[in-house]
Amino acid sequence: SFPSEIHLEKMVLPRNKLLCVWAASVLLTTTTRVVATTTTSSFSPSALSWVPRGGSSSSSATAIVDGMGQVKKGASGNVMSGTVVALLTSPGTPNLFSDSNVGITAADAGKNVVVVQAPGATLVGSSGLAAGAGAAAAGSVASAIVVTGVTHTDVMEFRNSRHGKTLSALFDHALGSSSSSDSKKSLILCIQGTDTVDQDALIEQVEAIFAASACTALAKASDAPKDAPLPTLSDLYDVEVATIMNSNDASKVMSMAQVAAGKSGEVVPNVVSAVAEAYVAGSAANKGGSATMTTTTTADPPAVVEAMLACEDAFARHARTARAKLYAWKSRTSRGLRVEKFGALAEALLKRTMALYDNDTMAAAGYGSSVAPYRLEKRSKLVKKIETPIRQLFALQVSNLEKTTLQKFNAMLLRKHGKTSPATSDFYTENAAAMRSAAFAFDTAMTDLEIPSLSLTKAKPSQELNGKLNSLLTGFADSPAAKLKLMKAIKKGANKQKKPTERSIDAGLDIVAMIRPDGFGTFQGFTGYQLGGNSITVGVHNDADDPGVISQFGGVRPPFIRVQ
């Protein structure tokens, strides 16, 4: 049975035992990589004051959160500062590092290093410590993180194990945090009880968990650019895999973690307060969260995150496909044209898109309260993303059709304007049939546009058009078009020339005489006189000796005088 609180103690080993523990670290290797060597570490053996379970203690650790997930009152009054090592234990698995797997504690390990211990997530919990909130809170302030209790069975399906859920919470908090650090954190995965683990395959699973968290964080960020690159695991963490068989191996791992934390140089002024604040913030976000993907410290298992990402991917793909079709329709309607069979096509597009989305996200519905609400939320957004443009296209086409109908009806009234005065009752009676014909044509065209499933019907537009047609007919006499045509008719009539009303016959005599004396055309003159309808004209031109004139008369001189 576990106590309600974890108390980590500050312990001191004799120098000779410390040297033995440190020397043993060079012998610890895994199948593919060495996790610690004396040539790369600057750790001083005398600095080690953290010992595994069963060691002696000189001072008690500070309890921050108890086993029930409640923050201890007055815990923040115990000020500890220094670089932090986070020890994430595994509830239900024998712990080679301490005597308890519950609650969050902090202990001074000496040499300005504070060890914060927190339990990892469980597969049966959905909030608080069971959801990984404690692990995420401890990891948020730590420079080195040690994940313990990983068994051979966990490694086989690591992504969907309790440790996968723990790392999801840890990564979600790191990616969603606004704080930034130039140095990477050390992440040590401790395989317990076996040394035959394929470390590369395990790290690949950890990278997959991180990638899922990165996608979640990017989808959550509203201000992130569309082409923003996803961060990788190596950008934030240096991952190592270690095998522990006994308490000596556990001591070696803690030594390595303390060295890594010391190298980072990051000092937390008040470790207890920082961990408590991170835990409270994560727990509050979990209680007040919605069905959207979250970047809080209460993360879901990777399989759940993958299901949520599948919903996000299906939403993006089908929204993009529908948007392309809607854009083509918008391009046509913006030019005043109608989409043939728009109602049937739009309804088919909506039904087909939602059917494809439902088919692609069918598996997500089986995750119950964790993913199903998110799936329904994305489905509602997809429906809205398609319905809104469809409604806009419907309204635009109704407006275009109404405008065209009114223009044709007005042109017909103008053609008939000269035949019957628009101010008389006969004008209204003669054109009532034309008004009904225009309304019928509009109603027929609206049949192709209406979408009953979206409550987009022709009833209201047809009723409004009938009212506008009637108003146009009754007020046509006072319309600017009718007045302009009337003014043109009046102006044309005023400018038209009248035909003569009386006919008569008048007689007159016109006499023309030409005198051509000798000369070469140096003198010419004319004179005339008119009396009533009679006139006489006499001309003089001295060109009788001009060769050109003589040639015109066949070589003889022209007559001196000629009268006609």
C-alpha positions in Angstrom: 0.0 0.0 0.0 1.2 3.5 -0.9 1.2 6.3 1.6 -0.9 9.4 0.8 2.3 11.5 0.3 5.8 11.0 -1.1 8.7 12.2 1.1 12.0 12.3 -0.7 14.9 12.6 1.6 18.3 14.3 1.2 20.8 11.4 1.7 24.6 11.4 1.9 26.7 8.3 1.0 30.3 7.8 2.2 32.9 8.9 -0.4 34.0 5.3 -1.1 30.5 4.2 -2.0 30.0 7.2 -4.2 33.2 6.3 -6.1 31.9 2.7 -6.6 28.6 4.0 -7.9 30.3 6.4 -10.3 32.8 3.8 -11.6 30.0 1.4 -12.2 28.3 3.9 -14.6 30.9 3.3 -17.3 29.8 -0.4 -17.5 26.1 0.4 -18.1 25.3 0.2 -21.9 22.3 -0.6 -24.0 22.0 -2.5 -27.3 22.8 0.5 -29.5 24.1 3.5 -27.5 26.1 4.3 -24.4 24.1 6.3 -21.9 27.0 7.5 -19.7 30.7 7.6 -19.8 33.4 9.1 -17.6 35.0 10.9 -20.6 32.0 13.1 -21.4 30.8 13.9 -17.9 32.0 16.7 -15.7 30.1 15.4 -12.7 31.9 15.4 -9.4 31.3 12.3 -7.3 31.1 14.3 -4.1 28.1 16.1 -5.5 25.8 13.1 -5.4 23.3 13.4 -2.6 20.4 11.6 -4.2 20.2 7.9 -3.4 17.6 5.2 -4.3 15.0 3.7 -2.0 16.3 2.2 1.2 19.1 4.8 1.8 19.4 6.8 4.9 18.1 10.4 5.1 19.1 13.6 6.9 16.2 15.8 5.9 12.6 15.3 4.5 11.4 16.3 1.1 8.7 18.9 0.6 5.3 17.6 -0.5 3.7 19.8 -3.2 0.7 17.7 -4.2 -0.7 14.7 -2.3 -1.9 11.4 -3.7 -5.4 12.7 -4.1 -4.2 15.4 -6.5 -4.7 18.3 -4.0 -2.0 21.0 -3.7 -0.6 21.1 -0.2 -1.3 24.3 1.7 1.7 26.3 2.6 4.0 24.2 0.3 5.2 27.2 -1.6 6.6 28.7 1.6 9.5 26.3 1.4 11.7 28.1 -1.0 14.1 25.8 -3.0 16.1 27.2 -5.9 18.5 25.6 -8.4 18.5 23.5 -11.5 15.7 20.9 -11.5 15.7 17.2 -12.3 12.2 15.7 -12.8 11.7 12.1 -11.8 8.5 10.7 -13.4 7.5 7.5 -11.8 5.1 4.9 -13.0 2.2 4.0 -10.6 1.8 0.2 -10.3 5.4 -0.6 -11.3 8.1 -1.3 -8.7 10.1 1.9 -8.2 13.9 1.5 -7.9 14.3 5.3 -7.3 12.0 5.9 -4.3 9.5 4.2 -2.0 6.3 5.8 -3.5 4.7 6.6 -6.8 2.0 9.0 -5.7 2.0 12.8 -5.2 4.5 15.4 -6.2 7.5 16.2 -4.0 10.7 18.2 -4.2 14.0 17.5 -2.5 17.3 19.3 -2.4 19.9 17.0 -3.9 22.9 19.3 -3.2 25.2 21.4 -5.4 22.2 23.6 -6.4 20.2 20.7 -7.8 16.5 20.1 -6.8 14.8 16.7 -7.6 11.1 16.9 -8.3 9.3 13.6 -8.2 5.9 13.2 -9.8 3.7 10.2 -10.9 3.1 9.5 -14.5 -0.2 9.1 -16.2 -2.5 6.1 -16.0 -4.7 4.7 -18.7 -7.9 4.8 -16.6 -7.7 8.4 -15.5 -8.8 11.5 -17.4 -7.8 14.4 -15.1 -5.2 15.5 -12.6 -2.3 13.2 -11.8 -3.9 10.3 -13.7 -3.9 12.4 -16.9 -0.3 13.3 -16.6 -0.8 16.8 -15.1 1.8 16.2 -12.4 4.4 14.8 -14.8 3.8 17.8 -17.1 4.1 20.3 -14.3 7.4 18.7 -13.0 8.8 18.5 -16.6 7.9 22.2 -17.3 10.5 23.4 -14.7 13.1 20.7 -15.2 16.3 20.8 -17.2 16.6 17.0 -17.1 13.7 14.5 -17.1 13.9 10.9 -16.0 11.0 8.6 -17.0 11.0 5.4 -14.9 9.1 2.2 -14.8 9.1 1.4 -18.5 8.7 -2.4 -18.9 9.3 -4.7 -21.8 5.5 -4.9 -22.3 5.2 -1.1 -22.4 7.9 -0.9 -25.1 6.0 -3.2 -27.4 3.1 -0.7 -27.6 4.8 2.4 -26.2 2.6 5.0 -28.0 -0.6 3.7 -26.4 0.9 2.9 -23.0 0.7 4.9 -19.8 4.2 6.3 -20.6 3.0 7.4 -24.0 0.2 9.3 -22.3 2.8 10.8 -19.9 5.0 12.0 -22.7 2.0 13.4 -24.6 1.2 15.5 -21.6 4.8 16.5 -21.3 5.2 17.4 -24.9 1.9 19.2 -25.1 2.9 21.4 -22.2 6.3 22.2 -23.7 4.8 23.0 -27.2 2.0 25.0 -25.8 4.0 27.0 -23.3 4.8 30.6 -24.2 8.2 30.5 -22.4 11.2 29.7 -24.5 14.7 28.3 -23.8 17.8 28.2 -25.9 19.0 25.0 -24.3 17.5 21.6 -24.9 16.3 19.4 -22.1 17.7 15.9 -21.3 15.1 13.1 -21.5 16.1 9.8 -20.1 13.9 6.7 -20.6 14.6 4.0 -18.0 13.9 0.4 -19.2 13.3 -1.7 -16.1 14.1 -5.4 -15.9 15.3 -6.1 -19.4 18.3 -5.2 -21.6 17.0 -6.6 -24.9 15.0 -3.5 -26.0 15.4 -2.1 -29.5 16.3 1.5 -28.5 16.0 2.9 -32.0 12.5 1.6 -32.4 11.6 3.0 -29.0 12.9 6.4 -29.9 11.0 6.3 -33.1 7.8 5.8 -31.1 8.7 8.8 -28.9 9.3 10.9 -32.0 5.8 9.8 -33.3 4.3 10.9 -30.0 6.1 14.3 -30.2 4.9 14.7 -33.8 1.3 14.1 -32.8 1.7 16.8 -30.1 3.3 19.2 -32.5 0.4 18.8 -35.0 -2.0 19.4 -32.2 -0.2 22.5 -31.1 0.0 23.8 -34.7 -3.7 23.2 -35.2 -4.5 25.0 -32.0 -2.4 28.0 -32.8 -4.7 30.5 -34.6 -1.9 32.8 -35.6 0.4 30.2 -37.0 1.2 30.6 -40.8 -0.1 27.9 -43.1 3.4 26.8 -44.1 4.8 26.8 -40.6 7.3 23.9 -40.1 6.6 21.4 -37.4 9.2 21.3 -34.6 11.0 18.0 -34.1 11.9 16.0 -31.0 15.6 16.8 -31.4 14.8 20.6 -31.3 13.7 20.4 -27.7 15.1 17.2 -26.1 18.2 15.1 -26.0 16.8 11.6 -25.7 18.7 8.7 -24.1 17.6 5.2 -23.2 19.0 3.5 -20.1 18.5 0.0 -18.6 18.2 -0.3 -14.8 18.3 -3.6 -13.0 18.9 -2.5 -9.5 19.3 0.5 -7.2 22.9 1.1 -8.3 21.7 1.5 -11.9 19.1 4.0 -10.6 21.8 6.0 -8.8 23.9 6.1 -12.0 20.9 7.5 -14.0 20.2 10.1 -11.4 23.9 11.1 -11.5 23.7 11.5 -15.2 20.5 13.5 -15.0 22.0 15.9 -12.4 25.0 16.4 -14.6 22.8 17.3 -17.6 20.7 19.6 -15.4 23.8 21.4 -14.2 25.1 21.9 -17.7 22.0 23.7 -18.8 22.7 26.5 -16.3 18.9 27.2 -15.9 18.1 28.1 -12.3 14.5 28.1 -11.0 14.2 30.7 -8.1 11.3 28.9 -6.3 10.9 25.3 -7.5 8.0 24.4 -5.2 6.0 27.4 -6.2 6.7 27.0 -9.9 5.6 23.3 -9.9 2.5 24.1 -7.9 1.5 26.9 -10.3 2.1 24.7 -13.3 0.0 21.9 -11.8 -2.9 24.2 -10.8 -3.0 25.8 -14.3 -3.0 22.4 -16.0 -5.7 21.0 -13.8 -7.9 24.1 -14.2 -7.5 23.9 -18.0 -8.5 20.3 -17.9 -11.7 21.0 -15.9 -12.7 23.9 -18.1 -11.6 22.5 -21.4 -13.8 22.0 -24.5 -14.0 19.3 -27.2 -11.1 21.0 -29.1 -7.6 19.7 -29.2 -5.7 21.1 -26.2 -2.2 21.9 -25.4 -2.6 21.7 -21.7 -0.8 19.3 -19.4 -3.8 16.9 -19.3 -3.1 15.1 -22.6 -4.8 12.0 -24.0 -3.0 8.8 -25.1 -1.3 9.1 -28.5 -4.0 6.9 -30.2 -6.6 9.4 -29.1 -4.5 12.3 -30.4 -4.1 10.4 -33.7 -7.9 10.0 -33.9 -8.3 13.8 -33.3 -5.7 14.5 -36.0 -7.6 12.2 -38.4 -10.7 14.3 -37.8 -8.6 17.5 -38.5 -7.1 16.0 -41.7 -10.5 14.9 -43.0 -12.0 18.3 -42.2 -9.2 20.1 -44.1 -9.3 17.8 -47.1 -13.1 17.9 -47.6 -13.3 21.6 -46.9 -10.7 22.3 -49.5 -12.5 20.1 -52.1 -15.8 21.8 -51.5 -14.2 25.3 -51.5 -12.9 24.7 -55.1 -16.4 23.8 -56.3 -18.0 26.8 -54.5 -15.4 29.1 -55.9 -16.3 28.1 -59.5 -19.9 28.8 -58.8 -19.1 32.2 -57.2 -17.0 33.2 -60.2 -20.0 32.6 -62.5 -22.6 34.3 -60.3 -20.4 37.3 -59.8 -20.8 38.0 -63.5 -24.6 38.0 -63.3 -25.0 34.4 -64.5 -26.9 31.6 -63.0 -25.6 28.1 -62.2 -27.8 25.6 -63.9 -29.5 23.2 -61.5 -27.9 25.0 -58.6 -30.2 23.6 -56.0 -29.7 20.0 -56.8 -25.9 20.4 -57.3 -25.5 22.3 -54.0 -27.5 19.8 -52.0 -25.5 16.9 -53.6 -22.2 18.6 -52.7 -23.2 19.0 -49.1 -24.5 15.5 -48.7 -21.5 13.9 -50.5 -18.9 16.0 -48.5 -20.5 15.1 -45.1 -20.8 11.4 -46.1 -17.1 11.3 -47.0 -16.2 13.0 -43.7 -18.3 10.6 -41.7 -16.7 7.7 -43.4 -13.2 9.0 -42.9 -13.8 9.7 -39.2 -15.8 6.6 -38.3 -13.1 5.2 -36.1 -12.9 8.4 -34.0 -16.5 8.0 -32.9 -15.5 4.9 -30.9 -13.3 6.9 -28.5 -16.3 8.2 -26.6 -16.0 11.4 -24.6 -12.4 12.0 -25.6 -12.7 12.3 -29.4 -16.4 11.9 -30.3 -17.3 15.5 -29.2 -14.3 16.9 -31.1 -15.4 14.9 -34.2 -18.9 16.3 -34.0 -17.5 19.8 -33.5 -15.4 19.6 -36.6 -18.3 18.1 -38.5 -20.4 21.1 -37.5 -17.7 23.5 -38.6 -17.5 21.7 -42.0 -21.2 21.9 -42.4 -21.1 25.6 -41.7 -18.1 26.1 -44.0 -20.2 24.7 -46.9 -23.6 26.0 -46.0 -22.6 29.6 -45.6 -21.2 30.0 -49.1 -24.2 28.1 -50.5 -26.6 30.5 -48.8 -24.6 33.5 -50.2 -24.7 32.1 -53.7 -28.4 31.5 -53.4 -29.1 35.0 -52.3 -26.8 36.4 -55.1 -28.5 34.4 -57.8 -32.0 35.4 -56.5 -30.9 39.0 -56.7 -29.6 38.6 -60.2 -32.7 36.8 -61.4 -35.0 39.4 -59.8 -33.0 42.3 -61.4 -33.2 40.7 -64.8 -37.0 40.0 -64.5 -37.7 43.6 -63.5 -35.5 45.0 -66.3 -37.3 42.9 -69.0 -40.8 43.9 -67.6 -39.8 47.5 -67.6 -38.6 47.3 -71.2 -41.9 45.7 -72.2 -43.8 48.6 -70.6 -41.7 51.1 -72.4 -42.4 49.5 -75.8 -46.2 49.8 -75.1 -45.9 53.3 -73.7 -46.8 55.0 -77.0 -49.9 52.9 -77.7 -51.8 53.5 -74.4 -51.3 56.3 -71.9 -49.8 54.9 -68.7 -52.0 57.2 -66.6 -55.2 55.3 -67.7 -56.7 52.2 -66.2 -56.5 50.5 -69.6 -52.7 50.5 -69.4 -52.8 48.5 -66.2 -55.4 46.1 -67.6 -53.5 45.5 -70.8 -50.2 44.8 -69.0 -51.6 42.7 -66.1 -51.1 39.5 -68.2 -47.5 40.5 -69.0 -46.9 40.9 -65.2 -48.2 37.5 -64.5 -46.1 36.1 -67.3 -42.9 37.7 -65.8 -43.8 36.3 -62.3 -44.3 32.8 -63.8 -40.9 32.9 -65.5 -39.3 34.0 -62.3 -41.0 31.2 -60.3 -39.9 28.6 -62.9 -36.3 29.8 -62.7 -36.4 29.7 -58.9 -37.4 26.0 -58.9 -33.8 25.2 -60.1 -32.3 27.4 -57.3 -34.2 26.3 -54.2 -32.7 23.9 -51.6 -35.5 22.7 -49.3 -33.0 21.0 -46.9 -31.5 24.4 -46.1 -34.9 26.2 -46.0 -33.9 28.0 -49.2 -37.2 28.0 -51.1 -38.8 30.2 -53.7 -41.8 31.2 -51.7 -40.5 34.4 -50.2 -38.5 35.6 -53.2 -41.6 35.0 -55.5 -43.9 36.9 -53.1 -41.4 39.8 -53.0 -41.1 39.9 -56.8 -44.9 40.0 -57.3 -45.0 43.1 -55.1 -42.2 44.8 -57.0 -43.8 44.0 -60.4 -47.1 45.4 -59.2 -45.5 48.6 -57.9 -43.6 49.0 -61.1 -46.7 48.7 -63.2 -48.8 51.1 -61.1 -46.1 53.7 -60.8 -44.8 53.4 -64.4 -46.4 56.7 -65.4 -44.2 58.6 -62.9 -41.1 56.6 -63.5 -38.0 58.4 -65.0 -38.0 56.1 -68.0 -41.6 56.8 -68.9 -41.1 60.6 -68.5 -37.9 60.5 -70.6 -39.6 58.6 -73.4 -42.5 61.1 -73.3 -40.1 64.1 -73.6 -38.4 62.5 -76.6 -41.7 62.0 -78.3 -42.7 65.7 -77.8 -39.4 66.9 -79.1 -39.6 64.8 -82.2 -43.1 66.0 -82.9 -42.0 69.7 -82.5 -39.1 69.4 -84.9 -41.0 67.6 -87.7 -41.6 69.8 -90.9 -45.2 70.3 -92.0 -46.3 69.4 -95.5 -47.9 72.2 -97.7 -51.7 72.6 -97.5 -52.3 74.5 -101.0 -51.1 73.8 -104.5 -50.7 76.3 -107.6 -49.1 76.6 -111.1 -47.0 79.8 -111.9 -45.5 80.7 -115.4 -42.4 82.8 -115.9 -39.9 83.8 -118.7 -36.1 83.8 -118.2 -33.9 85.4 -120.9 -30.1 84.9 -121.0 -27.9 86.8 -123.5 -24.1 86.6 -124.1 -22.1 89.3 -125.9 -18.6 88.1 -127.1 -16.5 90.9 -128.8 -13.0 90.7 -130.1 -10.3 90.0 -127.6 -8.5 87.3 -125.7 -10.6 87.0 -122.6 -9.3 89.9 -120.6 -12.7 91.3 -119.7 -15.8 89.5 -118.3 -19.0 90.7 -116.6 -22.6 89.8 -115.9 -25.8 91.8 -115.0 -29.4 90.7 -114.4 -32.9 91.9 -113.6 -36.0 90.0 -112.1 -39.6 91.0 -112.2 -42.1 88.6 -110.6 -41.6 85.3 -112.2 -39.6 86.8 -115.1 -35.9 87.5 -115.3 -33.2 88.7 -117.8 -29.4 88.1 -117.5 -26.8 89.7 -119.9 -23.1 88.8 -119.9 -20.0 90.3 -121.8 -16.7 88.4 -122.4 -14.1 89.6 -125.0 -12.8 86.1 -126.0 -13.7 86.0 -129.7 -10.0 85.9 -130.7 -9.0 83.3 -128.1 -7.7 80.1 -129.9 -9.3 77.9 -127.3 -12.7 79.4 -127.9 -12.3 79.3 -131.7 -11.4 75.6 -131.5 -14.6 74.9 -129.5 -16.6 76.4 -132.4 -14.8 74.2 -135.0 -12.2 76.8 -136.1 -14.6 79.8 -136.5 -15.2 82.8 -134.3 -18.1 82.6 -131.9 -21.2 84.7 -132.6 -21.1 88.3 -131.4 -24.3 87.9 -129.4 -26.3 84.9 -128.4 -29.8 84.8 -126.7 -31.6 81.9 -125.1 
